[in-house]
Amino acid sequence: MIINSLAYKDYRINFKSYNMIDNNTGNSISTNFYHDSEVLQKSATIIKNEFPKGTDIFIYAGSNGEEALSINSLLDNRQKYKVYSIDISSKAIDFAHIGTYAIHPLADDGFLLNPNCEQNKQFLSRIFHKNFIEIDKPSCPVNNVSDLIYTITFDNVNLFPQRYFIPKESFKENISFVKGDINNIESFNNQQKAGAIFFRNAFYQLTNNNLSGVFKYGDKPNLETNKRKIIQELIDKIYNKIKMNGIFVLGRHLQEHLYIADRTVPLKDTIIVNKTRNIRFMTNHPVIEALNKNGRFKPLFEFLIHGLGNNSLKIPLIWQKIK
Ligand SMILES: C[S@@+](CC[C@H](N)C(=O)[O-])C[C@H]1O[C@@H](n2cnc3c(N)ncnc32)[C@H](O)[C@@H]1O
């Protein structure tokens, strides 16, 4: 896969969601329920087909737990599956342990509050409400929407009131929320392998691939970071940790798929995007390159990645271990 069109317009990781920052790293821990629901639904179907007797599922970059809870709601006989929601951010894991979630009508998962949403969303909404209980506004900290535009009040009337939910105890029995770094994945869970590993919308944090820093705020990217090496080493570890026929799932945001070329990338493998500051992108996709190495993984489903060129970039986001 070669990137050759650079008419991108929407490059920042900025979900219409609970934009929260980890205070220690400055990284975004934003997420929402059913984030990129098509990817989650396809992944859940593959997991059920490949591992009907159950398996472990590692949701790395699991943030506050919304992704693990969403996946769990899509599994049948979920007690057979052990789901781990793992994140490097203590703040995210603390929220996950509190286990109270705000849903804002204008956020990406706001459809869960709208009975007239489109059909597939109605399906997701039904399973959500089956597994969650609505509660009054809690006094404990929750993942509130912080964007000012979503929290406008006039004369003390909140224009977009959010609602609050907790997962039913029986629904989350098979999920553990754990603080952990994907770089230590080999020793996680007593060396046990998983049937599925998710690491969505977080590669850019590992590789310091801050497109917004470059294009919006004028920061220079760190060109000394050897992004390709970081990615290849991690994909090797992920490969070793997945069971045969298990899957690895990537994020869908453009910032996961467009990489600033560091100094280790030969010029011929780059495309210039800012002449005055000599900023280049890698033309090869380093994650896909690492996944394709030695035919270890097979791409299963392609999804449209928004924000590049004429919106025609399709990238496989679900990869199956085949040898
Ligand atoms: C933008 S959020 C994405 C959350 C969710 N996967 C999604 O796509 O909606 C990125 C998350 O990755 C986590 N993260 C970053 N580096 C990590 C690492 N090395 N190991 C585990 N989690 C990491 C961050 O703390 C953050 O919660």
PDBQT file of the ligand as one rigid body, heavy atoms in Angstrom, charges set to zero:
ROOT
HETATM    1  C1  LIG A 401      -7.083   7.920  21.630  1.00  0.00    +0.000 C 
HETATM    2  S1  LIG A 401      -7.269   6.653  22.836  1.00  0.00    +0.000 S 
HETATM    3  C2  LIG A 401      -8.080   5.397  21.890  1.00  0.00    +0.000 C 
HETATM    4  C3  LIG A 401      -9.043   4.594  22.731  1.00  0.00    +0.000 C 
HETATM    5  C4  LIG A 401      -9.801   3.489  21.984  1.00  0.00    +0.000 C 
HETATM    6  N1  LIG A 401      -8.927   2.385  21.608  1.00  0.00    +0.000 N 
HETATM    7  C5  LIG A 401     -10.526   4.003  20.773  1.00  0.00    +0.000 C 
HETATM    8  O1  LIG A 401     -10.058   3.792  19.640  1.00  0.00    +0.000 OA
HETATM    9  O2  LIG A 401     -11.587   4.626  20.930  1.00  0.00    +0.000 OA
HETATM   10  C6  LIG A 401      -5.614   6.004  22.954  1.00  0.00    +0.000 C 
HETATM   11  C7  LIG A 401      -5.371   5.180  24.226  1.00  0.00    +0.000 C 
HETATM   12  O3  LIG A 401      -4.163   4.426  24.073  1.00  0.00    +0.000 OA
HETATM   13  C8  LIG A 401      -3.532   4.347  25.339  1.00  0.00    +0.000 C 
HETATM   14  N2  LIG A 401      -2.126   3.950  25.140  1.00  0.00    +0.000 N 
HETATM   15  C9  LIG A 401      -1.144   4.697  24.570  1.00  0.00    +0.000 A 
HETATM   16  N3  LIG A 401       0.026   4.023  24.582  1.00  0.00    +0.000 NA
HETATM   17  C10 LIG A 401      -0.225   2.816  25.169  1.00  0.00    +0.000 A 
HETATM   18  C11 LIG A 401       0.582   1.690  25.485  1.00  0.00    +0.000 A 
HETATM   19  N4  LIG A 401       1.890   1.680  25.218  1.00  0.00    +0.000 N 
HETATM   20  N5  LIG A 401       0.005   0.615  26.059  1.00  0.00    +0.000 NA
HETATM   21  C12 LIG A 401      -1.322   0.638  26.379  1.00  0.00    +0.000 A 
HETATM   22  N6  LIG A 401      -2.132   1.684  26.121  1.00  0.00    +0.000 NA
HETATM   23  C13 LIG A 401      -1.599   2.762  25.520  1.00  0.00    +0.000 A 
HETATM   24  C14 LIG A 401      -3.744   5.762  25.888  1.00  0.00    +0.000 C 
HETATM   25  O4  LIG A 401      -3.538   5.858  27.273  1.00  0.00    +0.000 OA
HETATM   26  C15 LIG A 401      -5.189   6.043  25.467  1.00  0.00    +0.000 C 
HETATM   27  O5  LIG A 401      -6.118   5.661  26.453  1.00  0.00    +0.000 OA
ENDROOT
TORSDOF 0
